[in-house]
Amino acid sequence: MRKDGRIVVTGSVAFDYLMTFPGKFTEHLIPDRMSRLSVSFLVDEMRRVPGGCGPNIAWGLALLGERPALLATAGMDAAEYRDRLAAEGIDVSGLRLDPDLFTASFFVSTDLDQNQVASFYTGAMARAHRFPLDTLDPDSIAFVVISPNDPPAMAAHAAYCRERGIPFLYDPSQQVTRLSGEEMTEGFQGAAILIVNEYEFGILTQKTGLSREEIERQVPVLIVTHGPDGSAIHAPFGQDGRLVHHVPAASVEGKALDPTGVGDAYRAGLIRGLRIGAPWPIAGRIGSVAAVFCLEHQGPQPPRYTPGEFLARYVRNYGETPELERLFA
């Protein structure tokens, strides 16, 4: 990744409605009745917080010293949200507020095992394809993050990066259920990094008909996250080889409160690590520490931590490494 230029983050902008269920979803699912699923969960509490994959990743980057640009669409109700992002050092000149639609909404219930059931209303996100990357100066872009968004916008952003030779991360994650196998295969063509969690990876391989080995032949780096079991970074090694870097999850200190946005925080830490020239295992560990700060907070955008707090947490989990000197430089 270039050290000059800016990181551009594209993706959904949403308000998250976070609910907690004081039981386990799996205890209320009957395997032989799944073809006619009808189940309701009475939740204990609900809170509304700002979210969306695009701002969540940009937020995590800003906490780690980046000044990312956000290219996304929101509704008439997001002016205060836009100002909040700008106050954290995020360039929001590419955040368009549509005057006749509401901001997208994410409704999610979390159980005692940190499993989640969610629904997503697109709102203004459905118009993201109207604001392509070519509204920005391509020479100013070092890297593009294509996170879950309006599907036509995701396709257009990937095509633009391929045409311009701009390195990009392709992250279909929550949209694997909406995108077809052909759309996902086309989306990650030319990507520098493809990232999903293990469940999403199963859907991706099922829909595309591609094995992990076949995907690795098309994408230089494949990253699969495994929640509390850490992450696996499948990267090139030597002239023609491949190496899997197994990155353990950072330890929770206190209580795991909410998994919403943890994957976005991991992505932000990983990208920041790559930006400072850290090797894959170190970049993954930076992502894991960023993720656990998010996990210990209600909502996908944790409060600002000090460099000292972040570095101390990294050292407690993984030990000293010289790359840390560049992290908040």
PENORBEL-V782618 format. One record per residue. N is the residue number from 1. PSI is psi in degrees with one decimal (* if undefined). OMEGA is omega in radians with two decimals (NA if undefined). D_LAST is the distance of its C-alpha to the last C-alpha in Angstrom with 1 decimal. Layout:
<<N;PSI;OMEGA;D_LAST> <N;PSI;OMEGA;D_LAST>>
//
This chain:
<<1;137.6;3.09;16.9> <2;144.3;3.11;16.0> <3;-16.4;3.04;12.4> <4;170.4;-3.05;13.9> <5;174.5;-3.05;15.9> <6;156.4;3.03;15.6> <7;125.8;3.13;16.4> <8;125.3;3.14;19.8> <9;125.0;3.04;21.1> <10;150.7;3.13;24.9> <11;-180.0;-3.09;27.0> <12;147.3;2.93;29.2> <13;127.6;-3.02;28.8> <14;162.5;2.88;30.9> <15;130.2;-3.09;32.0> <16;129.3;3.04;32.4> <17;104.1;-3.00;35.5> <18;123.8;-3.11;34.8> <19;150.4;-3.14;37.9> <20;133.9;3.11;38.6> <21;123.5;-3.03;41.7> <22;38.9;3.12;42.9> <23;-158.0;3.14;44.3> <24;126.0;-3.12;43.6> <25;-40.2;-3.02;44.2> <26;-22.1;3.13;45.6> <27;-9.0;-3.07;48.4> <28;14.8;3.10;49.8> <29;127.8;3.14;49.8> <30;112.7;-3.01;53.0> <31;-42.0;-3.07;52.5> <32;5.7;3.08;55.9> <33;10.9;-3.05;55.5> <34;-21.9;3.14;52.2> <35;-17.1;3.09;54.0> <36;61.9;-3.05;55.0> <37;126.9;3.06;52.0> <38;100.1;-3.04;52.6> <39;144.7;-3.14;50.6> <40;140.8;-3.14;49.2> <41;122.2;3.09;46.8> <42;115.6;-3.05;47.1> <43;154.8;-3.08;43.7> <44;-34.9;-3.04;43.1> <45;160.8;3.09;40.4> <46;139.5;3.02;38.5> <47;148.6;3.14;35.4> <48;122.4;-3.11;34.1> <49;154.4;3.06;30.3> <50;140.0;-3.11;28.2> <51;-146.3;-3.04;27.2> <52;139.7;-3.05;27.6> <53;-41.3;-3.12;25.7> <54;-58.3;3.11;23.9> <55;-35.2;-3.14;22.5> <56;-45.6;-3.14;21.8> <57;-43.8;3.12;19.6> <58;-39.5;3.11;17.9> <59;-47.8;3.13;17.6> <60;-38.6;3.09;15.9> <61;-41.7;-3.14;13.3> <62;-38.3;3.11;12.7> <63;-26.5;-3.11;12.4> <64;12.7;3.01;9.6> <65;-2.4;3.09;7.5> <66;164.8;3.01;9.8> <67;72.5;-3.03;12.5> <68;159.8;3.02;15.4> <69;136.4;3.14;19.0> <70;123.6;3.07;21.9> <71;108.2;-3.01;25.2> <72;174.9;3.09;27.9> <73;142.3;3.08;31.1> <74;-179.8;-3.07;32.1> <75;-172.5;-3.08;35.2> <76;-15.0;-3.10;36.6> <77;12.9;-3.00;35.5> <78;14.0;-3.11;31.7> <79;-43.9;3.13;31.0> <80;-38.5;3.10;29.7> <81;-45.2;3.12;27.5> <82;-43.7;-3.13;26.1> <83;-35.6;3.12;25.3> <84;-40.9;3.11;23.6> <85;-42.5;3.14;21.3> <86;-37.1;-3.13;20.5> <87;-22.8;3.11;19.8> <88;3.2;3.09;16.9> <89;15.7;3.11;15.3> <90;133.0;3.09;17.3> <91;110.0;-3.08;19.2> <92;17.3;3.13;22.8> <93;-20.6;3.10;24.8> <94;7.9;3.10;25.9> <95;110.5;-3.08;27.1> <96;130.0;3.09;30.9> <97;115.2;-3.11;33.1> <98;125.5;-3.01;36.6> <99;-10.7;-3.06;39.2> <100;14.8;3.09;41.9> <101;155.7;3.03;40.1> <102;158.2;3.05;38.3> <103;147.6;3.10;34.8> <104;153.6;-3.11;35.0> <105;138.1;-3.12;35.7> <106;118.1;-3.13;34.9> <107;116.7;-3.04;37.4> <108;135.6;3.04;36.6> <109;136.8;-3.11;38.4> <110;133.5;3.14;36.9> <111;-173.3;-3.06;39.2> <112;-22.2;3.12;39.0> <113;10.1;-3.10;37.7> <114;17.4;2.96;34.8> <115;152.3;-3.08;36.8> <116;144.8;2.97;36.7> <117;127.0;-2.98;39.3> <118;157.4;2.99;38.0> <119;154.2;-3.06;39.3> <120;126.4;3.04;37.5> <121;126.4;-2.98;38.9> <122;-41.6;-3.12;37.6> <123;-135.1;-3.09;38.2> <124;-17.1;3.11;36.3> <125;-27.6;-3.11;34.3> <126;-12.8;-3.14;37.5> <127;11.8;-3.11;36.9> <128;-29.1;-3.12;33.5> <129;-14.0;3.13;35.2> <130;-10.2;-3.09;36.1> <131;80.3;-3.06;32.5> <132;172.0;3.14;31.5> <133;-22.1;-3.09;28.3> <134;-0.4;2.98;30.3> <135;-10.1;3.11;29.8> <136;161.1;3.08;26.3> <137;114.0;-3.07;25.6> <138;-28.0;-3.13;25.3> <139;-13.0;-3.14;23.5> <140;-3.5;-3.02;20.6> <141;124.1;3.08;20.2> <142;-33.2;-3.02;18.0> <143;146.0;3.12;19.1> <144;134.9;3.03;21.6> <145;118.8;3.08;22.1> <146;96.4;-3.12;25.8> <147;172.9;-3.06;26.4> <148;133.9;-2.96;29.9> <149;-173.5;2.96;31.4> <150;120.7;-3.05;34.7> <151;-44.1;3.08;36.0> <152;-33.6;3.10;37.0> <153;-42.5;3.12;33.5> <154;-44.0;3.14;31.9> <155;-42.7;-3.12;34.4> <156;-40.5;3.13;33.8> <157;-43.1;3.14;30.0> <158;-42.4;3.13;30.4> <159;-41.3;3.14;33.2> <160;-43.9;3.13;31.1> <161;-40.7;3.11;28.2> <162;-44.2;-3.11;30.8> <163;-37.6;-3.07;32.5> <164;-4.8;-3.11;29.4> <165;30.8;3.14;27.9> <166;124.8;3.13;24.7> <167;141.3;-3.13;23.2> <168;154.2;3.03;23.6> <169;129.3;3.12;23.7> <170;121.2;-3.03;27.1> <171;87.2;-3.13;27.4> <172;-26.2;-3.09;31.0> <173;-103.4;-3.02;30.9> <174;-17.9;-3.11;33.0> <175;4.0;3.13;34.8> <176;-25.3;3.12;36.3> <177;-23.1;-3.10;39.4> <178;-39.0;-3.09;39.8> <179;145.1;3.04;38.9> <180;166.2;3.08;41.6> <181;-39.5;3.13;41.1> <182;-40.1;3.14;41.5> <183;-40.8;3.13;38.9> <184;-41.1;3.12;36.3> <185;-42.9;3.11;37.2> <186;-37.4;-3.09;36.9> <187;-40.7;-3.09;33.6> <188;1.1;3.04;31.8> <189;126.5;3.14;33.4> <190;-2.6;3.14;30.7> <191;148.2;3.03;27.8> <192;-32.5;-3.08;25.0> <193;135.9;2.94;24.9> <194;128.6;-3.10;27.5> <195;133.9;3.07;26.7> <196;167.8;2.98;29.3> <197;174.8;-3.00;30.4> <198;-36.0;3.12;33.4> <199;-44.3;3.11;36.0> <200;-33.8;3.12;34.8> <201;-36.4;3.08;34.8> <202;-41.7;3.10;38.5> <203;-41.4;-3.13;39.3> <204;-47.2;-3.13;37.5> <205;-35.7;3.11;39.5> <206;-45.4;-3.09;42.7> <207;-38.4;-3.10;42.5> <208;-21.7;-3.06;41.4> <209;12.6;-3.10;43.7> <210;140.2;3.03;41.0> <211;168.6;3.09;40.3> <212;-42.1;-3.13;36.8> <213;-38.4;3.13;37.7> <214;-37.9;3.08;38.7> <215;-41.1;-3.14;35.6> <216;-25.8;3.09;33.5> <217;-16.6;-3.11;35.5> <218;-22.7;-3.12;34.4> <219;127.5;-3.11;30.7> <220;-43.0;-3.07;28.4> <221;125.3;3.05;26.5> <222;127.5;3.12;28.2> <223;127.3;3.10;26.5> <224;121.7;3.14;28.8> <225;147.6;-3.04;27.7> <226;31.5;3.09;30.1> <227;-126.9;-3.10;29.2> <228;-11.6;3.09;29.6> <229;11.0;3.05;30.2> <230;-144.8;-3.09;26.7> <231;159.5;3.09;26.3> <232;122.5;-3.13;27.5> <233;110.4;3.13;25.6> <234;107.6;-3.00;28.2> <235;160.2;3.10;26.7> <236;149.6;3.11;28.2> <237;122.6;-3.12;28.9> <238;-155.5;-3.06;30.4> <239;-45.6;-3.08;32.6> <240;6.1;-3.03;34.4> <241;175.3;3.08;33.4> <242;147.8;3.14;31.6> <243;136.7;3.10;29.7> <244;120.5;3.08;29.1> <245;113.4;3.12;26.0> <246;115.6;-3.08;27.0> <247;114.4;3.12;24.1> <248;149.5;3.08;25.5> <249;147.1;3.04;24.7> <250;153.0;-3.08;22.7> <251;141.4;3.03;25.2> <252;132.7;3.09;26.2> <253;101.4;-3.03;26.1> <254;-115.5;-3.07;28.7> <255;137.9;3.02;30.2> <256;111.9;-3.02;29.6> <257;-39.4;-2.99;30.4> <258;120.5;-3.14;29.9> <259;-4.6;-3.12;29.0> <260;125.0;3.10;28.7> <261;-1.9;-3.11;25.4> <262;-40.8;3.10;24.2> <263;-36.0;3.10;24.4> <264;-39.8;3.11;22.3> <265;-40.3;3.08;19.5> <266;-44.8;-3.14;19.8> <267;-41.7;3.13;19.5> <268;-46.4;3.13;16.3> <269;-42.1;3.11;14.7> <270;-47.9;-3.11;16.3> <271;-41.2;3.10;15.2> <272;-39.7;3.09;11.5> <273;-43.5;3.11;12.1> <274;-36.3;-3.12;14.0> <275;-36.3;-3.12;11.5> <276;6.3;3.08;9.2> <277;17.9;-3.14;12.5> <278;144.2;3.04;13.6> <279;165.7;-3.03;17.4> <280;-47.5;-3.12;19.4> <281;-38.4;-3.13;20.1> <282;-42.9;3.11;16.5> <283;-41.1;3.11;15.7> <284;-37.9;3.13;18.9> <285;-37.0;3.05;18.1> <286;-41.1;3.07;14.8> <287;-40.1;-3.13;17.3> <288;-37.8;3.11;19.8> <289;-42.5;3.08;17.8> <290;-38.6;-3.11;16.9> <291;-40.8;-3.07;20.6> <292;-29.4;3.02;22.0> <293;-39.3;3.12;20.3> <294;-41.6;-3.11;22.1> <295;-30.2;-3.10;25.3> <296;8.1;-3.10;25.5> <297;146.1;3.06;25.6> <298;115.1;-3.13;28.4> <299;162.0;-2.99;27.4> <300;0.0;-3.11;24.8> <301;90.7;-3.05;22.0> <302;159.1;3.08;21.0> <303;156.0;3.13;19.9> <304;128.5;3.04;16.4> <305;159.3;3.12;15.2> <306;156.5;3.04;12.8> <307;-39.6;-3.14;9.8> <308;-40.6;3.13;12.4> <309;-43.1;-3.12;15.1> <310;-46.5;-3.11;13.5> <311;-39.7;3.12;12.5> <312;-39.8;3.12;16.0> <313;-40.3;3.11;17.7> <314;-47.4;-3.09;16.3> <315;-38.5;3.12;17.5> <316;-30.7;-3.11;20.8> <317;-38.9;-2.95;21.4> <318;-7.1;-3.11;20.3> <319;178.9;-3.12;19.4> <320;149.7;3.01;16.7> <321;140.2;-3.04;14.9> <322;-22.7;-3.12;12.6> <323;-23.9;-3.11;10.6> <324;-25.5;3.14;9.2> <325;-25.7;-3.10;7.1> <326;-7.6;-2.95;5.0> <327;-46.6;-3.10;5.7> <328;16.9;-3.13;3.8> <329;*;NA;0.0>>
//
